[in-house]
């Protein structure tokens, strides 16, 4: 059984423009980029005195819908392990690559045991995929 899928997309947009457009698409749906000041991994590694190759441009963008997350986590803090949603982006062959890991329903139910939470995550995943597709 497959527990997760990797949603993979590619765009001609420069990475910085993709992030800007993603922020706007998310805002329309109540999502925010939670870690905007620390999503550039070259800066994060550099803050810990770790050097990376010139041109390393991996971004780990944490997407959050605060109103929904607050209610969900107060209902059951066990859900927290499945809540972080990261879109990773990087440049390869002159194009921006986008990756988003989506947990499948059987895994969510096996770990948390709540079909309603699996439904809620599926809604969030669908919205995030739509945001990505909108800004390609």
C-alpha positions as CSV (number, residue, x, y, z in Angstrom):
1,X,0.0,0.0,0.0
2,X,1.2,3.5,-0.8
3,X,1.1,5.7,2.3
4,X,1.9,9.0,0.5
5,X,2.3,10.6,-2.9
6,X,4.7,13.2,-4.1
7,X,2.9,15.9,-6.1
8,X,5.4,17.2,-8.6
9,X,5.1,20.2,-10.8
10,X,7.4,22.4,-12.8
11,X,7.2,26.1,-13.9
12,X,9.1,28.5,-16.1
13,X,8.6,31.1,-13.3
14,X,11.6,32.1,-11.3
15,X,11.5,30.6,-7.8
16,X,11.0,34.0,-6.1
17,X,8.1,34.8,-8.4
18,X,6.5,31.4,-7.7
19,X,6.7,32.0,-4.0
20,X,5.2,35.5,-4.3
21,X,2.3,34.2,-6.4
22,X,1.8,31.2,-4.0
23,X,1.5,33.7,-1.1
24,X,-1.2,35.5,-3.0
25,X,-3.1,32.4,-4.0
26,X,-2.9,31.1,-0.4
27,X,-4.2,34.4,1.1
28,X,-7.3,34.1,-1.0
29,X,-8.0,30.7,0.6
30,X,-7.0,31.6,4.2
31,X,-3.5,30.1,4.0
32,X,-0.3,31.8,5.0
33,X,3.4,31.0,4.5
34,X,4.3,30.3,8.1
35,X,8.1,30.4,7.8
36,X,8.7,33.1,5.2
37,X,11.7,34.4,7.0
38,X,13.4,31.0,7.2
39,X,12.3,29.1,4.2
40,X,15.5,29.7,2.2
41,X,17.6,26.7,3.2
42,X,20.9,28.3,2.2
43,X,20.2,31.1,4.8
44,X,19.1,28.6,7.4
45,X,22.2,26.4,6.9
46,X,24.4,29.5,6.9
47,X,22.9,30.7,10.2
48,X,24.4,27.4,11.6
49,X,27.8,28.0,9.9
50,X,27.2,25.4,7.3
51,X,28.3,26.3,3.8
52,X,26.3,25.3,0.8
53,X,27.2,25.4,-2.9
54,X,26.8,28.6,-4.8
55,X,23.4,28.8,-6.4
56,X,21.8,26.4,-3.9
57,X,18.2,27.6,-3.8
58,X,16.1,25.1,-2.0
59,X,13.1,26.6,-0.3
60,X,11.0,24.7,2.2
61,X,7.7,26.6,2.4
62,X,5.5,25.8,5.3
63,X,1.8,26.4,4.4
64,X,-0.6,26.9,7.2
65,X,-4.3,27.8,7.6
66,X,-4.2,29.2,11.1
67,X,-7.9,29.3,11.8
68,X,-8.4,25.6,10.8
69,X,-5.2,24.4,12.4
70,X,-5.9,26.0,15.8
71,X,-9.3,24.3,16.0
72,X,-8.0,21.0,14.9
73,X,-5.0,20.9,17.2
74,X,-7.1,22.0,20.2
75,X,-9.4,19.1,19.5
76,X,-6.6,16.6,19.4
77,X,-2.9,17.5,19.7
78,X,-2.0,14.0,18.4
79,X,-2.8,15.4,14.9
80,X,0.2,17.7,15.1
81,X,2.6,15.2,13.6
82,X,0.6,15.2,10.4
83,X,-0.1,18.9,10.3
84,X,3.0,20.5,8.8
85,X,2.5,21.0,5.1
86,X,5.7,21.8,3.2
87,X,6.0,22.8,-0.4
88,X,9.6,22.4,-1.5
89,X,11.0,24.3,-4.4
90,X,14.3,24.4,-6.2
91,X,15.7,25.3,-9.6
92,X,16.8,22.5,-11.9
93,X,17.7,22.9,-15.6
94,X,16.6,26.5,-15.5
95,X,13.1,25.7,-14.3
96,X,11.5,25.9,-10.9
97,X,10.6,22.5,-9.5
98,X,7.8,22.1,-7.0
99,X,7.2,19.1,-4.7
100,X,4.5,18.6,-2.1
101,X,4.1,15.4,0.0
102,X,0.5,14.3,0.5
103,X,-0.3,11.6,3.1
104,X,-2.9,9.1,1.9
105,X,-6.1,8.5,3.9
106,X,-5.2,5.0,5.1
107,X,-2.0,6.3,6.7
108,X,-3.8,9.2,8.4
109,X,-6.5,6.9,9.8
110,X,-3.9,4.4,10.9
111,X,-1.9,7.0,12.8
112,X,-4.6,9.1,14.3
113,X,-7.7,6.9,14.0
114,X,-10.0,9.7,13.0
115,X,-11.9,9.6,9.6
116,X,-13.0,13.2,10.0
117,X,-9.5,14.4,10.4
118,X,-8.5,12.4,7.3
119,X,-11.3,14.3,5.4
120,X,-10.1,17.6,6.7
121,X,-6.5,16.9,5.6
122,X,-7.8,15.8,2.2
123,X,-9.5,19.2,1.8
124,X,-6.3,21.0,2.8
125,X,-4.2,19.0,0.4
126,X,-6.7,19.7,-2.5
127,X,-6.6,23.4,-1.7
128,X,-2.8,23.5,-1.7
129,X,-2.6,21.5,-4.9
130,X,-5.1,24.0,-6.4
131,X,-2.9,26.9,-5.2
132,X,0.2,25.4,-6.8
133,X,-1.6,24.8,-10.1
134,X,-3.1,28.3,-10.1
135,X,0.3,29.9,-10.0
136,X,2.3,27.7,-12.4
